[in-house]
């Protein structure tokens, strides 16, 4: 499971808004010089990200929590989001070039149509997948408070 620590900033029904800052992982990563995530973090200035997750561990506002996503879900979603549109773009370009006319304009149009079809297919697939790809609360790290008189 891929995890990230955050802080609950608000509750909305049975869901919680969790705020995280993604620059912490970049400092110890060996691939940070060529990583797109580091580039995005540097552009955003290390600003906090907020995500709405199901509050399955009864977290309260101010609690430090750990959110997680299953690695297999991340791999599957990545292959679908990047791979399917790319494959359909190539197939659309080849198919249009072959069956609709051997010109560059036809190949480009076919590629764009295949790319659009890939994005639509991924969107349709994602809408029917339920909460399989959503991050979830793993645990709450509550700090014990001591009342002094």
MDTraj code that builds the backbone (N, CA, C; nanometers):
import mdtraj as md
import numpy as np

residues = "UNK UNK UNK UNK UNK UNK UNK UNK UNK UNK UNK UNK UNK UNK UNK UNK UNK UNK UNK UNK UNK UNK UNK UNK UNK UNK UNK UNK UNK UNK UNK UNK UNK UNK UNK UNK UNK UNK UNK UNK UNK UNK UNK UNK UNK UNK UNK UNK UNK UNK UNK UNK UNK UNK UNK UNK UNK UNK UNK UNK UNK UNK UNK UNK UNK UNK UNK UNK UNK UNK UNK UNK UNK UNK UNK UNK UNK UNK UNK UNK UNK UNK UNK UNK UNK UNK UNK UNK UNK UNK UNK UNK UNK UNK UNK UNK UNK UNK UNK UNK UNK UNK UNK UNK UNK UNK UNK UNK UNK UNK UNK UNK UNK UNK UNK UNK UNK UNK UNK UNK UNK UNK UNK UNK UNK UNK UNK UNK UNK UNK UNK UNK UNK UNK UNK UNK UNK UNK UNK UNK UNK UNK UNK UNK UNK UNK UNK UNK UNK".split()
xyz = np.array([
    [0.0836, -0.1166, 0.0000],
    [0.0000, 0.0000, 0.0000],
    [0.0889, 0.1241, 0.0000],
    [0.0550, 0.2202, -0.0835],
    [0.1240, 0.3481, -0.0889],
    [0.0537, 0.4405, 0.0100],
    [0.1298, 0.4953, 0.1043],
    [0.0683, 0.5757, 0.2096],
    [0.1246, 0.7171, 0.2120],
    [0.0489, 0.8054, 0.2722],
    [0.0876, 0.9442, 0.2914],
    [0.0220, 0.9934, 0.4198],
    [0.0951, 1.0718, 0.4958],
    [0.0430, 1.1262, 0.6203],
    [-0.0201, 1.2617, 0.5930],
    [-0.1319, 1.2863, 0.6589],
    [-0.2003, 1.4138, 0.6421],
    [-0.2736, 1.4518, 0.7691],
    [-0.3445, 1.5609, 0.7621],
    [-0.4185, 1.6126, 0.8767],
    [-0.5619, 1.6380, 0.8338],
    [-0.6574, 1.5954, 0.9169],
    [-0.7983, 1.6176, 0.8882],
    [-0.8282, 1.7650, 0.9131],
    [-0.8782, 1.8340, 0.8101],
    [-0.9070, 1.9766, 0.8231],
    [-1.0565, 2.0061, 0.8294],
    [-1.1393, 1.9119, 0.7847],
    [-1.2844, 1.9323, 0.7906],
    [-1.3545, 1.7981, 0.7743],
    [-1.4768, 1.7928, 0.8243],
    [-1.5612, 1.6750, 0.8073],
    [-1.6824, 1.7151, 0.7246],
    [-1.7242, 1.6247, 0.6366],
    [-1.8412, 1.6486, 0.5529],
    [-1.9234, 1.5205, 0.5509],
    [-2.0178, 1.5101, 0.6432],
    [-2.0972, 1.3885, 0.6547],
    [-2.0097, 1.2737, 0.7010],
    [-2.0078, 1.1665, 0.6244],
    [-1.9256, 1.0504, 0.6590],
    [-1.7912, 1.0513, 0.5862],
    [-1.7516, 1.1680, 0.5371],
    [-1.6242, 1.1823, 0.4674],
    [-1.5406, 1.2888, 0.5372],
    [-1.4100, 1.2841, 0.5140],
    [-1.3182, 1.3788, 0.5776],
    [-1.2283, 1.4427, 0.4722],
    [-1.2056, 1.5732, 0.4877],
    [-1.1084, 1.6436, 0.4048],
    [-0.9721, 1.6291, 0.4713],
    [-0.8771, 1.5690, 0.4002],
    [-0.7426, 1.5471, 0.4530],
    [-0.6456, 1.6324, 0.3727],
    [-0.5592, 1.7044, 0.4447],
    [-0.4610, 1.7927, 0.3824],
    [-0.3236, 1.7282, 0.3925],
    [-0.2552, 1.7179, 0.2777],
    [-0.1208, 1.6596, 0.2740],
    [-0.0275, 1.7540, 0.1999],
    [0.1012, 1.7398, 0.2261],
    [0.2041, 1.8132, 0.1521],
    [0.2978, 1.7089, 0.0918],
    [0.3154, 1.7099, -0.0391],
    [0.3849, 1.6037, -0.1101],
    [0.5348, 1.6209, -0.1210],
    [0.5938, 1.7243, -0.0684],
    [0.7376, 1.7420, -0.0894],
    [0.8213, 1.6523, -0.0004],
    [0.7656, 1.5940, 0.1048],
    [0.8451, 1.5142, 0.1967],
    [0.9051, 1.3908, 0.1296],
    [0.8335, 1.3301, 0.0395],
    [0.8833, 1.2105, -0.0267],
    [0.9939, 1.2424, -0.1263],
    [0.9959, 1.3634, -0.1767],
    [1.0933, 1.4000, -0.2792],
    [1.2349, 1.4131, -0.2243],
    [1.2498, 1.4436, -0.0984],
    [1.3826, 1.4676, -0.0427],
    [1.4676, 1.3418, -0.0356],
    [1.4056, 1.2268, -0.0157],
    [1.4831, 1.1038, 0.0006],
    [1.4818, 1.0149, -0.1230],
    [1.4177, 1.0573, -0.2283],
    [1.4046, 0.9738, -0.3478],
    [1.5296, 0.9846, -0.4343],
    [1.5773, 0.8717, -0.4854],
    [1.6978, 0.8716, -0.5684],
    [1.6707, 0.9194, -0.7105],
    [1.5448, 0.9216, -0.7528],
    [1.5121, 0.9640, -0.8890],
    [1.4625, 1.1075, -0.8947],
    [1.4891, 1.1860, -0.7912],
    [1.4286, 1.3184, -0.7828],
    [1.4736, 1.4146, -0.8925],
    [1.5914, 1.3944, -0.9502],
    [1.6373, 1.4883, -1.0523],
    [1.5579, 1.4755, -1.1824],
    [1.5037, 1.3597, -1.2105],
    [1.4293, 1.3413, -1.3345],
    [1.2837, 1.3096, -1.3151],
    [1.2299, 1.3413, -1.1996],
    [1.0932, 1.3011, -1.1669],
    [0.9942, 1.4125, -1.1955],
    [0.8810, 1.3761, -1.2540],
    [0.7756, 1.4729, -1.2806],
    [0.7047, 1.5181, -1.1547],
    [0.6940, 1.4307, -1.0562],
    [0.6290, 1.4674, -0.9305],
    [0.7065, 1.5781, -0.8597],
    [0.8374, 1.5695, -0.8628],
    [0.9192, 1.6743, -0.8009],
    [0.9006, 1.8063, -0.8745],
    [0.8919, 1.7995, -1.0057],
    [0.8699, 1.9219, -1.0828],
    [0.7359, 1.9850, -1.0475],
    [0.6338, 1.9032, -1.0334],
    [0.5030, 1.9553, -0.9951],
    [0.5060, 2.0147, -0.8548],
    [0.5759, 1.9492, -0.7630],
    [0.5847, 1.9996, -0.6257],
    [0.6594, 2.1316, -0.6214],
    [0.7622, 2.1450, -0.7061],
    [0.8370, 2.2707, -0.7059],
    [0.7553, 2.3835, -0.7666],
    [0.6716, 2.3533, -0.8637],
    [0.5849, 2.4549, -0.9236],
    [0.4804, 2.5008, -0.8232],
    [0.4255, 2.4063, -0.7471],
    [0.3219, 2.4418, -0.6498],
    [0.3821, 2.4991, -0.5223],
    [0.5143, 2.4991, -0.5115],
    [0.5794, 2.5541, -0.3931],
    [0.5612, 2.4670, -0.2703],
    [0.5318, 2.3391, -0.2879],
    [0.5120, 2.2505, -0.1735],
    [0.3819, 2.2771, -0.1014],
    [0.2879, 2.3413, -0.1701],
    [0.1597, 2.3722, -0.1084],
    [0.0850, 2.2454, -0.0730],
    [-0.0057, 2.2616, 0.0176],
    [-0.0842, 2.1488, 0.0657],
    [-0.1882, 2.1076, -0.0388],
    [-0.2125, 1.9798, -0.0462],
    [-0.3179, 1.9238, -0.1296],
    [-0.4287, 1.8768, -0.0370],
    [-0.5521, 1.8875, -0.0801],
    [-0.6639, 1.8381, -0.0004],
    [-0.7381, 1.7329, -0.0795],
    [-0.7798, 1.6285, -0.0077],
    [-0.8524, 1.5195, -0.0708],
    [-0.9668, 1.4783, 0.0200],
    [-1.0793, 1.4444, -0.0407],
    [-1.1966, 1.4003, 0.0329],
    [-1.1981, 1.2479, 0.0339],
    [-1.1920, 1.1882, 0.1538],
    [-1.1887, 1.0425, 0.1675],
    [-1.2980, 0.9974, 0.2636],
    [-1.3383, 0.8720, 0.2512],
    [-1.4365, 0.8152, 0.3433],
    [-1.3751, 0.8072, 0.4829],
    [-1.4481, 0.8535, 0.5812],
    [-1.3996, 0.8545, 0.7197],
    [-1.4335, 0.7212, 0.7858],
    [-1.3538, 0.6204, 0.7554],
    [-1.3801, 0.4856, 0.8053],
    [-1.3154, 0.4573, 0.9406],
    [-1.2319, 0.5478, 0.9896],
    [-1.1623, 0.5253, 1.1166],
    [-1.2042, 0.6261, 1.2231],
    [-1.3178, 0.6937, 1.2013],
    [-1.3741, 0.7894, 1.2970],
    [-1.2742, 0.8992, 1.3322],
    [-1.2138, 0.9580, 1.2309],
    [-1.1190, 1.0677, 1.2531],
    [-1.1949, 1.1961, 1.2846],
    [-1.1292, 1.2827, 1.3609],
    [-1.1863, 1.4119, 1.3967],
    [-1.0981, 1.5215, 1.3399],
    [-1.1535, 1.6422, 1.3323],
    [-1.0775, 1.7560, 1.2818],
    [-0.9541, 1.7761, 1.3696],
    [-0.8397, 1.7901, 1.3064],
    [-0.7138, 1.8077, 1.3772],
    [-0.6340, 1.6795, 1.3928],
    [-0.6954, 1.5636, 1.3694],
    [-0.6236, 1.4365, 1.3820],
    [-0.5235, 1.4200, 1.2682],
    [-0.4079, 1.3631, 1.3015],
    [-0.3120, 1.3241, 1.1994],
    [-0.3518, 1.1847, 1.1538],
    [-0.3660, 1.1669, 1.0233],
    [-0.4118, 1.0393, 0.9689],
    [-0.3151, 0.9910, 0.8613],
    [-0.3265, 0.8638, 0.8304],
    [-0.2506, 0.8041, 0.7210],
    [-0.3522, 0.7603, 0.6175],
    [-0.3358, 0.8112, 0.4937],
    [-0.4218, 0.7682, 0.3841],
    [-0.3400, 0.6772, 0.2938],
    [-0.4072, 0.5846, 0.2286],
    [-0.3354, 0.4901, 0.1454],
    [-0.4123, 0.4496, 0.0221],
    [-0.3379, 0.4061, -0.0788],
    [-0.3934, 0.3542, -0.2031],
    [-0.3215, 0.2233, -0.2333],
    [-0.3945, 0.1237, -0.2751],
    [-0.3367, -0.0059, -0.3089],
    [-0.2474, 0.0067, -0.4322],
    [-0.1289, -0.0552, -0.4285],
    [-0.0352, -0.0463, -0.5401],
    [-0.0930, -0.1028, -0.6691],
    [-0.1664, -0.2128, -0.6585],
    [-0.2247, -0.2749, -0.7775],
    [-0.3259, -0.1812, -0.8429],
    [-0.3997, -0.1077, -0.7615],
    [-0.4959, -0.0115, -0.8156],
    [-0.4255, 0.1015, -0.8891],
    [-0.3142, 0.1496, -0.8334],
    [-0.2380, 0.2557, -0.8992],
    [-0.1816, 0.2058, -1.0326],
    [-0.1282, 0.0849, -1.0340],
    [-0.0736, 0.0288, -1.1575],
    [-0.1828, 0.0102, -1.2625],
    [-0.2951, -0.0454, -1.2218],
    [-0.4058, -0.0677, -1.3150],
    [-0.4574, 0.0643, -1.3708],
    [-0.4780, 0.1616, -1.2845],
    [-0.5276, 0.2918, -1.3297],
    [-0.4269, 0.3601, -1.4217],
    [-0.2981, 0.3505, -1.3899],
    [-0.1956, 0.4124, -1.4739],
    [-0.1924, 0.3506, -1.6130],
    [-0.1999, 0.2184, -1.6178],
    [-0.2011, 0.1513, -1.7484],
    [-0.3248, 0.1899, -1.8281],
    [-0.4381, 0.2005, -1.7615],
    [-0.5613, 0.2369, -1.8317],
    [-0.5561, 0.3808, -1.8811],
    [-0.5162, 0.4722, -1.7948],
    [-0.5191, 0.6142, -1.8294],
    [-0.4160, 0.6485, -1.9363],
    [-0.2982, 0.5882, -1.9296],
    [-0.1933, 0.6196, -2.0268],
    [-0.1907, 0.5224, -2.1444],
    [-0.2109, 0.3959, -2.1181],
    [-0.1943, 0.2949, -2.2218],
    [-0.3074, 0.2867, -2.3216],
    [-0.4319, 0.2834, -2.2729],
    [-0.5453, 0.2654, -2.3634],
    [-0.5587, 0.3799, -2.4646],
    [-0.5537, 0.5059, -2.4231],
    [-0.5608, 0.6122, -2.5251],
    [-0.4461, 0.6069, -2.6255],
    [-0.3264, 0.5719, -2.5779],
    [-0.2119, 0.5636, -2.6685],
    [-0.2300, 0.4526, -2.7712],
    [-0.2729, 0.3355, -2.7255],
    [-0.2938, 0.2229, -2.8170],
    [-0.4039, 0.2555, -2.9180],
    [-0.5153, 0.3132, -2.8700],
    [-0.6235, 0.3479, -2.9624],
    [-0.5835, 0.4592, -3.0586],
    [-0.4953, 0.5490, -3.0157],
    [-0.4469, 0.6536, -3.1050],
    [-0.3653, 0.5923, -3.2200],
    [-0.2766, 0.5000, -3.1855],
    [-0.1944, 0.4359, -3.2887],
    [-0.2821, 0.3525, -3.3822],
    [-0.3741, 0.2751, -3.3244],
    [-0.4633, 0.1931, -3.4082],
    [-0.5532, 0.2792, -3.4956],
    [-0.6023, 0.3907, -3.4403],
    [-0.6857, 0.4817, -3.5194],
    [-0.6087, 0.5430, -3.6349],
    [-0.4836, 0.5791, -3.6112],
    [-0.4006, 0.6364, -3.7168],
    [-0.3731, 0.5343, -3.8275],
    [-0.3358, 0.4140, -3.7860],
    [-0.3057, 0.3089, -3.8851],
    [-0.4308, 0.2701, -3.9620],
    [-0.5412, 0.2517, -3.8895],
    [-0.6663, 0.2123, -3.9544],
    [-0.7169, 0.3171, -4.0522],
    [-0.7155, 0.4423, -4.0128],
    [-0.7622, 0.5489, -4.1019],
    [-0.6716, 0.5611, -4.2235],
    [-0.5433, 0.5523, -4.2035],
    [-0.4485, 0.5620, -4.3141],
    [-0.4698, 0.4488, -4.4143],
    [-0.4983, 0.3320, -4.3609],
    [-0.5104, 0.2141, -4.4450],
    [-0.6437, 0.2056, -4.5185],
    [-0.7538, 0.2393, -4.4490],
    [-0.8865, 0.2162, -4.5074],
    [-0.9554, 0.3426, -4.5578],
    [-0.9125, 0.4607, -4.5148],
    [-0.9811, 0.5825, -4.5568],
    [-0.9000, 0.6665, -4.6546],
    [-0.7766, 0.6328, -4.6744],
    [-0.6939, 0.7085, -4.7691],
    [-0.5538, 0.7238, -4.7155],
    [-0.4579, 0.7099, -4.8018],
    [-0.3176, 0.7120, -4.7614],
    [-0.2622, 0.8535, -4.7631],
    [-0.3171, 0.9402, -4.6781],
    [-0.2638, 1.0752, -4.6661],
    [-0.2335, 1.1037, -4.5186],
    [-0.1469, 1.2003, -4.4975],
    [-0.1112, 1.2363, -4.3600],
    [-0.2289, 1.2943, -4.2840],
    [-0.3108, 1.3737, -4.3503],
    [-0.4268, 1.4351, -4.2843],
    [-0.5238, 1.3283, -4.2340],
    [-0.5455, 1.2252, -4.3134],
    [-0.6335, 1.1157, -4.2717],
    [-0.5732, 1.0417, -4.1520],
    [-0.4429, 1.0196, -4.1538],
    [-0.3760, 0.9513, -4.0429],
    [-0.3834, 1.0339, -3.9154],
    [-0.3635, 1.1648, -3.9254],
    [-0.3713, 1.2522, -3.8080],
    [-0.5136, 1.2548, -3.7537],
    [-0.6113, 1.2638, -3.8416],
    [-0.7517, 1.2627, -3.7985],
    [-0.7863, 1.1312, -3.7299],
    [-0.7395, 1.0220, -3.7854],
    [-0.7629, 0.8918, -3.7232],
    [-0.6963, 0.8812, -3.5870],
    [-0.5756, 0.9369, -3.5759],
    [-0.5044, 0.9355, -3.4472],
    [-0.5808, 1.0159, -3.3427],
    [-0.6284, 1.1333, -3.3809],
    [-0.7051, 1.2161, -3.2868],
    [-0.8367, 1.1487, -3.2470],
    [-0.9018, 1.0843, -3.3425],
    [-1.0257, 1.0129, -3.3116],
    [-0.9989, 0.8947, -3.2181],
    [-0.8896, 0.8225, -3.2425],
    [-0.8540, 0.7116, -3.1547],
    [-0.8179, 0.7584, -3.0153],
    [-0.7463, 0.8710, -3.0050],
    [-0.7110, 0.9274, -2.8754],
    [-0.8359, 0.9691, -2.7979],
    [-0.9278, 1.0355, -2.8668],
    [-1.0535, 1.0765, -2.8027],
    [-1.1334, 0.9538, -2.7579],
    [-1.1379, 0.8520, -2.8414],
    [-1.2087, 0.7293, -2.8045],
    [-1.1449, 0.6636, -2.6823],
    [-1.0123, 0.6697, -2.6738],
    [-0.9425, 0.6147, -2.5578],
    [-0.9759, 0.6894, -2.4306],
    [-0.9799, 0.8224, -2.4371],
    [-1.0159, 0.9015, -2.3188],
    [-1.1601, 0.8742, -2.2763],
    [-1.2498, 0.8635, -2.3735],
    [-1.3900, 0.8349, -2.3420],
    [-1.4035, 0.6960, -2.2802],
    [-1.3312, 0.5984, -2.3349],
    [-1.3372, 0.4623, -2.2810],
    [-1.2841, 0.4566, -2.1377],
    [-1.1747, 0.5274, -2.1102],
    [-1.1194, 0.5305, -1.9744],
    [-1.2167, 0.5975, -1.8791],
    [-1.2785, 0.7052, -1.9228],
    [-1.3757, 0.7762, -1.8386],
    [-1.4947, 0.6858, -1.8064],
    [-1.5438, 0.6143, -1.9054],
    [-1.6553, 0.5219, -1.8844],
    [-1.6151, 0.4082, -1.7905],
    [-1.4961, 0.3535, -1.8100],
    [-1.4472, 0.2452, -1.7245],
    [-1.4299, 0.2923, -1.5808],
    [-1.3772, 0.4126, -1.5627],
    [-1.3540, 0.4674, -1.4298],
    [-1.4852, 0.4938, -1.3576],
    [-1.5869, 0.5390, -1.4284],
    [-1.7142, 0.5692, -1.3628],
    [-1.7827, 0.4428, -1.3122],
    [-1.7548, 0.3293, -1.3714],
    [-1.8159, 0.2041, -1.3284],
    [-1.7315, 0.1249, -1.2296],
    [-1.6158, 0.1784, -1.1908],
    [-1.5260, 0.1022, -1.1033],
    [-1.5551, 0.1226, -0.9546],
    [-1.6494, 0.2089, -0.9206],
    [-1.6821, 0.2322, -0.7798],
    [-1.5699, 0.3028, -0.7074],
    [-1.5446, 0.2622, -0.5832],
    [-1.4413, 0.3290, -0.5029],
    [-1.3105, 0.2509, -0.4998],
    [-1.2909, 0.1630, -0.5956],
    [-1.1712, 0.0792, -0.5985],
    [-1.0426, 0.1597, -0.6077],
    [-1.0463, 0.2721, -0.6764],
    [-0.9261, 0.3508, -0.6994],
    [-0.9158, 0.4714, -0.6072],
    [-1.0079, 0.4859, -0.5146],
    [-1.0042, 0.5990, -0.4230],
    [-0.9120, 0.5705, -0.3055],
    [-0.8403, 0.6724, -0.2596],
    [-0.7607, 0.6531, -0.1381],
    [-0.8528, 0.6355, -0.0187],
    [-0.8016, 0.5715, 0.0849],
    [-0.8831, 0.5496, 0.2050],
    [-0.7990, 0.5753, 0.3293],
    [-0.8686, 0.6056, 0.4355],
    [-0.8000, 0.6263, 0.5628],
    [-0.7530, 0.4923, 0.6161],
    [-0.6264, 0.4846, 0.6531],
    [-0.5692, 0.3609, 0.7045],
    [-0.5714, 0.3614, 0.8563],
    [-0.5275, 0.4725, 0.9168],
    [-0.5265, 0.4810, 1.0621],
    [-0.5198, 0.6261, 1.1069],
    [-0.5508, 0.6465, 1.2352],
    [-0.5454, 0.7787, 1.2968],
    [-0.4305, 0.7784, 1.3949],
    [-0.3497, 0.8826, 1.3924],
    [-0.2418, 0.9004, 1.4891],
    [-0.2841, 1.0112, 1.5847],
    [-0.3547, 0.9741, 1.6892],
    [-0.3999, 1.0748, 1.7857],
    [-0.2930, 1.0992, 1.8899],
    [-0.2756, 1.2234, 1.9214],
    [-0.1790, 1.2619, 2.0237],
    [-0.2536, 1.2716, 2.1555],
    [-0.2053, 1.2012, 2.2545],
    [-0.2706, 1.2031, 2.3849],
    [-0.2506, 1.3387, 2.4504],
    [-0.3574, 1.3926, 2.5070],
    [-0.3488, 1.5222, 2.5744],
    [-0.3570, 1.4999, 2.7248],
    [-0.2839, 1.5811, 2.7969],
    [-0.2818, 1.5730, 2.9422],
    [-0.3401, 1.7016, 2.9971],
    [-0.4381, 1.6896, 3.0835],
    [-0.4975, 1.8073, 3.1447],
    [-0.4235, 1.8398, 3.2712],
    [-0.3680, 1.9581, 3.2787],
    [-0.2964, 2.0021, 3.3983],
    [-0.3846, 2.1001, 3.4744],
    [-0.3846, 2.0902, 3.6034],
    [-0.4636, 2.1809, 3.6863],
    [-0.3820, 2.2931, 3.7378],
])
top = md.Topology()
chain = top.add_chain()
for i, resn in enumerate(residues, 1):
    res = top.add_residue(resn, chain, resSeq=i)
    for name in ("N", "CA", "C"):
        top.add_atom(name, md.element.get_by_symbol(name[0]), res)
traj = md.Trajectory(xyz[None], top)
